[in-house]
């Protein structure tokens, strides 16, 4: 979805600085869904590492094509096949080493070289993380596989989880598309028929001078227009019908003469 945003500042007359308007594409992935994933991933990593994990969530965005090349460069990429939306987990070399070291309870290192055992542990860590992708990928089993060269054209929304403790590392998560909001079942009309609603009738009080309205005081009499009084039946400020106001027995009444559809109704 493209939304209106402000571009770079430009110099205007009189020394003022204004920003040019432009449209930019923004992710429609709800931040709340990403927050749920981040919270669940934190708990999962805490169980794997055997200690408390703290992390930050970076807001979902839609990178430019050139940015995708920088994001996946030299990174370990894992594809997560899900029921509704496919995801891609991106772990850069130094972050992969930090995560592997944390899994073994070792001090973090940045040599960017993993042993066979460390690669296996990293993949298992990614699989554990992928089980928490339900809020963004849909419920169900998620199949995880390593990729050598991801298809950048299949990547759209991207956000990062920045781990701060026990190691400093980042985990990138890319989605094939923004999740489509699920349709909720509507309320049947029969379920509303027994509800009570408060109605109001607005009467046409005619035309009066502003001086007359300013001079109104409690007890003053305001003459109404001659002839039948017309009223508008309203519900929560919205007109439902119009008609003639009068009295039936001991009650004030409105004889409905027209509805908002424009049809003349029997009085």
C-alpha positions in Angstrom: 0.0 0.0 0.0 1.3 3.4 -0.9 0.8 6.2 1.6 1.5 9.9 1.6 4.9 10.9 3.1 7.2 13.8 3.3 10.3 13.8 1.2 13.5 15.8 1.6 13.6 19.4 2.6 13.7 22.1 -0.1 14.5 25.8 0.2 11.5 28.0 -0.4 11.1 31.8 -0.8 11.6 33.9 2.3 14.2 31.5 3.8 11.5 28.9 4.8 12.2 25.2 4.5 9.4 23.0 3.4 9.2 19.3 2.6 8.1 17.9 -0.8 5.2 15.4 -0.7 5.7 12.0 -2.2 4.0 8.6 -2.0 5.9 5.6 -0.5 5.1 2.0 -0.1 4.6 0.8 3.5 4.0 -2.6 5.0 0.5 -3.5 6.0 1.7 -6.1 8.5 0.2 -5.2 11.8 2.8 -4.2 14.3 0.8 -6.1 17.0 1.3 -9.4 15.1 5.1 -8.8 14.8 5.1 -8.0 18.6 3.5 -11.3 19.4 6.1 -13.1 17.3 8.9 -11.2 19.0 7.6 -12.1 22.4 7.2 -15.8 21.5 10.7 -15.9 19.9 12.2 -14.3 23.1 10.6 -17.0 25.2 11.8 -19.8 22.8 15.4 -18.5 22.7 15.3 -18.2 26.5 14.5 -21.9 26.8 17.1 -22.9 24.3 19.9 -20.7 25.8 18.9 -21.5 29.4 18.9 -17.8 30.4 16.9 -14.6 30.0 16.8 -13.1 26.6 16.1 -9.5 25.8 15.4 -8.2 22.3 14.0 -5.3 20.3 11.6 -5.3 17.4 12.1 -3.1 14.4 9.0 -2.0 12.7 7.9 -3.9 9.5 8.9 -2.2 6.3 9.1 -2.8 2.5 12.8 -2.5 1.4 13.7 -1.3 -2.0 15.1 -3.9 -4.5 18.7 -2.7 -4.0 18.2 -3.0 -0.2 17.3 -6.7 -0.5 20.6 -7.5 -2.0 22.4 -5.9 1.0 20.1 -7.7 3.5 20.8 -11.2 2.2 24.4 -10.7 1.2 26.5 -13.6 2.6 23.7 -14.5 5.0 22.3 -17.9 5.9 18.8 -18.0 4.6 16.0 -20.4 5.6 12.7 -20.7 3.9 9.6 -21.3 6.0 6.7 -22.8 4.1 3.4 -22.0 5.8 -0.3 -22.4 5.2 -1.1 -18.8 4.2 2.2 -16.8 3.9 5.7 -18.0 3.3 8.5 -16.5 5.5 12.3 -16.3 5.1 14.6 -16.2 8.1 17.8 -14.3 7.3 20.9 -14.6 9.6 24.1 -12.8 8.7 27.4 -14.6 9.3 28.4 -12.8 12.5 24.9 -13.1 13.9 24.9 -16.9 13.1 28.2 -17.3 15.1 26.7 -15.4 18.0 23.6 -17.5 18.1 25.5 -20.8 17.8 27.8 -19.7 20.7 24.8 -18.8 22.9 23.3 -22.2 22.2 26.5 -23.9 23.5 26.8 -21.4 26.4 30.0 -20.1 25.1 31.2 -16.4 24.8 30.2 -14.8 21.5 32.7 -14.7 18.7 32.7 -13.0 15.3 34.9 -15.2 13.1 31.9 -16.0 10.8 32.9 -19.7 10.5 30.6 -22.4 11.8 31.5 -26.0 12.3 29.1 -28.8 11.1 27.7 -29.1 14.6 27.2 -25.4 14.9 25.4 -25.3 11.6 23.1 -28.1 12.8 22.4 -26.2 16.1 21.7 -23.0 14.2 19.2 -24.7 11.9 17.4 -26.3 14.9 17.3 -22.8 16.5 15.7 -21.4 13.3 13.2 -24.3 13.3 12.2 -23.5 16.9 11.8 -19.8 16.0 9.7 -20.7 13.0 7.1 -22.5 15.2 6.2 -19.0 16.5 5.3 -17.6 13.1 1.6 -18.3 13.5 0.5 -14.7 13.9 2.1 -13.7 10.6 2.1 -16.9 8.6 -1.1 -18.7 9.7 -1.6 -21.6 12.1 -0.3 -25.0 11.2 2.9 -26.9 10.6 5.8 -24.8 9.2 8.3 -26.6 6.9 11.8 -25.1 7.2 14.6 -25.6 4.7 17.9 -23.9 4.0 18.4 -21.9 0.8 21.5 -21.1 -1.1 20.1 -18.3 -3.2 16.7 -16.9 -2.2 14.4 -15.4 -4.8 14.4 -11.8 -3.9 11.3 -11.2 -6.1 9.3 -13.3 -3.6 10.2 -11.2 -0.7 8.1 -8.2 0.4 7.7 -7.2 4.0 10.7 -7.3 6.3 11.4 -6.8 10.0 14.2 -7.6 12.4 14.5 -8.9 15.9 17.6 -7.4 17.6 18.8 -9.7 20.4 20.7 -7.7 23.1 21.2 -10.4 25.8 22.9 -12.9 26.3 24.5 -12.1 22.9 24.1 -9.3 20.4 22.7 -10.6 17.2 19.9 -9.9 14.7 17.4 -12.2 13.1 15.7 -10.9 9.9 12.3 -12.1 9.0 10.9 -11.5 5.5 7.4 -12.4 4.3 6.2 -13.2 0.8 3.3 -10.8 1.2 1.4 -8.9 3.8 -1.1 -11.1 5.6 -4.7 -10.8 4.3 -7.0 -9.9 7.2 -9.3 -12.7 8.0 -13.0 -12.0 7.4 -15.1 -12.2 10.5 -18.6 -13.5 10.5 -21.2 -10.8 10.4 -24.1 -10.2 12.8 -27.4 -11.6 11.6 -30.3 -9.1 11.5 -32.4 -11.4 13.6 -29.9 -11.0 16.4 -30.6 -7.3 16.5 -34.4 -7.2 16.3 -34.8 -7.4 20.1 -32.5 -4.5 20.9 -34.0 -1.3 22.2 -33.2 2.0 20.4 -33.8 5.5 21.5 -35.4 7.7 18.9 -35.8 11.5 18.6 -38.0 13.7 16.5 -36.7 17.0 15.3 -39.4 19.6 14.5 -39.1 22.3 11.9 -39.3 25.5 14.0 -39.5 27.9 11.1 -37.2 30.9 10.3 -36.5 33.5 12.9 -34.3 36.6 13.1 -30.9 36.3 14.9 -32.0 39.1 17.2 -35.0 37.0 18.3 -32.8 34.0 19.0 -30.3 36.1 21.0 -33.1 37.5 23.1 -34.4 34.1 24.2 -34.8 33.6 27.9 -36.4 30.9 30.1 -40.1 31.3 29.8 -40.1 33.0 26.4 -42.6 31.8 23.8 -41.3 31.1 20.3 -44.0 31.0 17.6 -44.0 28.0 15.4 -44.9 28.1 11.7 -48.6 28.0 10.8 -50.1 24.8 9.5 -49.1 21.1 10.1 -45.8 20.7 11.9 -43.2 18.6 10.0 -40.8 16.4 11.9 -37.8 14.2 11.2 -37.4 10.9 13.0 -33.8 10.4 14.0 -31.7 7.5 15.4 -28.3 8.5 16.8 -28.5 11.7 14.8 -29.3 10.0 11.5 -32.7 10.6 9.8 -34.9 7.6 9.5 -38.2 9.2 8.2 -40.1 12.4 8.0 -43.8 13.1 8.6 -46.4 15.2 10.3 -46.3 15.8 14.0 -49.5 15.6 16.1 -51.3 14.0 19.0 -52.9 10.5 19.2 -54.9 10.1 22.4 -52.7 11.2 25.2 -49.4 10.8 23.3 -47.5 13.0 20.9 -47.1 11.1 17.5 -45.4 11.3 14.2 -47.3 10.2 11.1 -44.5 8.8 8.8 -44.9 10.1 5.3 -41.5 9.5 3.7 -38.4 7.4 4.4 -34.8 8.2 3.4 -35.2 5.9 0.4 -37.5 8.5 -1.1 -40.5 6.1 -1.2 -43.9 7.5 -0.1 -45.2 5.4 2.8 -48.8 5.0 3.8 -49.6 7.3 6.7 
